[in-house]
Amino acid sequence: MKKIKITQIKSAIDRPERQKLTLKALGLNKLHVTKEVEATPQILGMVRKVSHMLKVEEA
């Protein structure tokens, strides 16, 4: 599987609880922290749901 780097660039304050939980499931809890994750269909679906708060790059 290929990997992607995801970085949270916008705050989760004043967002729906579901989006906050999605960020937590992706392992993101602070701004400008980058995580490298496998690009599985489940992860890509979560990234798509909160894409307006993330920066996504190929690893």
N, C-alpha and C positions, 0 to 999 in steps of 0.2 A: 504494500500500500504506500502511496505517496503521502508526504506530510505537508501540513500547512502551518503557517505562523499566524496567530490571531492576536491582535492588540486592541484593548478597550480604549477608545478615544473619546467617548462621551459618558457622562455620569448616568447612573441608574436611578438617581433621585427623581421623583415624580414620574416614574414609569410604572406600568402595570406589574403586579406581583409576579405574573407568569414570565415576564421578560427578566425580572430580577433573578428568578429561580433558574432560568435558562443560562444566564451569565454565570451563576454559581456552579451549575452542572458542567460548564465549559472550563471551570477552574479560574475564572477571572473575578477578582474581588477588589482591585484597585485600578485607577487610571494609569495608562501608559505602561502596563505590565504585559509582556509578551509570553505566550504559551505556544509550544510546538505540539501539535496533535496529529493523529492519523486522520486522513481524509475519508472516513467511512460515511456511508449514506446517512447514518444517524447524526453524526457530527455536522455534516454539511447542512442538514435540515435545521439543526439548532442555530448554526451560523446564519442561515438565511432569515430566520425569525428575528434576529437582533442585528442584522447587517448594518442598520443605520447607526449603530453604536460601536462598530468594529472596523478595524483595518485588517484586511486579509492578504497574505502574501504566500507564495509557494516557497517551501523550505528547500 
